[in-house]
Amino acid sequence: MIYPTLDQLSKEGKYDRYTVTIAAAKGARMVTEEYVAERERAEQMVSRKETDKSLCALIEPELRDEKAVRTAVHRMYRGEFVIGPKPEKAEGEEDACLQEGSEQPLEEQEPAAEETEA
């Protein structure tokens, strides 16, 4: 991997290589799921004759033409995927999770469930 560098992805040493690798793998899985969903939608449109475009033209070029890991790494660099701490760490789980499109850790995004009890 040449660009972006590991230092750029790890926020100048904030995360170790293992965390960045796990985040990239999870991001690649998310990108692959996004591609599968777009392809299914495009296939349905073509089968119902809703469009005269080809199947390839209906799928986003980034998802269609690039490898999932490369797309995930670039999204991490652009800030679309963010590494954040897990809310609860069970034994044997990773220390970080990947979040989509946010600069805040997961704990700050979701409201606490305990506040609803009176």
C-alpha positions in Angstrom: 0.0 0.0 0.0 1.6 3.3 -1.1 -1.1 5.9 -0.7 -2.5 6.7 1.8 0.3 5.6 4.1 -0.2 3.7 7.3 0.7 6.8 9.3 -2.0 8.8 7.6 -4.6 6.1 8.2 -3.5 5.6 11.8 -3.9 9.3 12.5 -0.1 9.7 13.1 0.2 6.8 15.6 -3.2 7.0 17.3 -4.1 3.5 16.1 -1.7 0.5 15.6 -1.4 -1.5 12.5 -3.7 -4.3 13.8 -6.5 -1.8 14.4 -6.1 -0.2 11.0 -6.1 -3.6 9.3 -9.2 -4.8 11.1 -11.0 -1.5 10.2 -10.0 -1.9 6.6 -11.3 -5.5 6.5 -14.6 -4.4 8.0 -14.8 -1.5 5.6 -14.2 -3.8 2.7 -17.0 -6.0 3.9 -19.3 -3.0 4.1 -18.3 -1.9 0.5 -18.9 -5.5 -0.8 -22.4 -5.5 0.8 -23.1 -2.1 -0.8 -22.0 -3.4 -4.2 -24.2 -6.5 -3.9 -27.2 -4.4 -2.9 -26.6 -2.0 -5.9 -26.2 -4.9 -8.3 -29.4 -6.5 -7.1 -31.3 -3.2 -7.5 -29.8 -2.8 -11.0 -30.7 -6.4 -12.1 -34.2 -5.8 -11.0 -34.5 -2.6 -13.0 -33.1 -4.3 -16.1 -35.4 -7.3 -15.7 -38.5 -5.1 -15.3 -37.3 -3.1 -18.3 -37.4 0.2 -16.2 -34.3 1.4 -18.0 -32.5 0.9 -21.3 -29.0 1.3 -19.6 -26.7 -1.6 -19.3 -26.1 -3.3 -15.9 -22.6 -1.8 -15.6 -23.9 1.7 -16.2 -26.4 1.4 -13.2 -23.7 0.5 -10.7 -21.5 3.2 -9.1 -18.1 3.1 -10.8 -16.2 3.2 -7.5 -17.9 0.0 -6.4 -17.8 -1.6 -9.8 -14.2 -0.9 -10.9 -12.1 -0.8 -7.7 -11.2 -3.6 -5.2 -13.3 -3.5 -2.0 -10.2 -3.1 0.2 -8.9 -0.2 -1.8 -12.2 1.6 -1.7 -12.5 1.0 2.0 -9.0 2.4 2.6 -9.7 5.5 0.5 -13.0 6.0 2.4 -11.1 5.8 5.7 -8.7 8.4 4.5 -11.5 10.7 3.3 -13.3 10.3 6.7 -16.3 8.4 5.4 -15.3 5.4 7.5 -14.0 6.3 11.0 -12.2 4.1 13.6 -13.8 4.4 17.0 -13.9 2.5 20.3 -16.3 -0.2 20.9 -19.1 0.6 23.4 -18.6 -2.7 25.3 -15.5 -4.9 24.9 -16.2 -8.5 25.4 -13.4 -11.0 26.0 -11.6 -11.8 22.8 -13.0 -8.9 20.7 -11.1 -6.2 18.9 -10.6 -2.8 20.6 -12.1 -0.7 17.8 -15.0 -0.7 15.4 -15.5 1.0 12.1 -18.3 3.6 11.8 -19.7 5.0 8.7 -19.5 8.8 8.0 -18.8 10.2 11.5 -15.9 11.8 13.3 -17.3 10.9 16.7 -16.7 7.6 18.6 -19.7 5.2 18.6 -20.3 5.9 22.4 -21.1 9.5 21.7 -23.4 8.8 18.7 -26.0 6.6 20.4 -28.1 7.8 23.3 -27.7 5.9 26.5 -30.4 3.3 27.3 -30.2 3.9 31.0 -31.5 7.5 30.7 -35.0 6.3 29.7 -35.7 4.5 33.0 -37.4 6.6 35.8 
